[in-house]
Amino acid sequence: MALDLRAAVHGAVSIRVNEPGLALPPLEEQIGRFLTKIVGVSLTPE
């Protein structure tokens, strides 16, 4: 699970560095989705 999260976050950051013109969601929002879907935790209380 840790390697999956690491790969997802690395990819999200890498695409921002290498393709700065792409219309992407905010990084914090995207990482929140990674945590929810890969790890099963939420940054916001439900």
C-alpha positions in Angstrom: 0.0 0.0 0.0 2.8 2.4 0.8 4.5 1.9 -2.5 1.1 2.4 -4.3 0.6 5.8 -2.5 4.2 6.8 -3.2 3.9 6.0 -6.9 0.6 8.0 -7.1 2.0 11.1 -5.3 5.2 10.9 -7.4 3.2 10.8 -10.6 1.0 13.7 -9.5 4.0 15.9 -8.7 6.0 14.8 -11.7 3.2 15.7 -14.2 3.0 19.1 -12.7 6.7 19.7 -13.0 6.9 18.3 -16.6 3.6 19.6 -18.0 2.9 22.9 -16.2 0.3 24.0 -18.7 -2.1 21.1 -18.0 -5.4 21.9 -16.3 -5.1 19.7 -13.2 -7.0 19.7 -9.9 -5.2 21.2 -6.9 -2.5 18.9 -5.6 -4.0 18.8 -2.1 -7.3 17.7 -3.5 -5.8 15.0 -5.6 -3.6 13.6 -2.8 -6.8 13.6 -0.6 -8.4 11.3 -3.2 -5.3 9.1 -3.2 -5.5 8.7 0.6 -9.1 7.9 0.4 -9.0 5.4 -2.4 -5.6 3.8 -1.8 -5.2 3.9 2.0 -8.9 4.3 3.1 -8.5 7.4 5.2 -10.1 10.8 4.7 -8.6 14.2 5.4 -12.1 15.7 6.1 -14.5 14.3 8.7 -17.5 12.7 7.2 
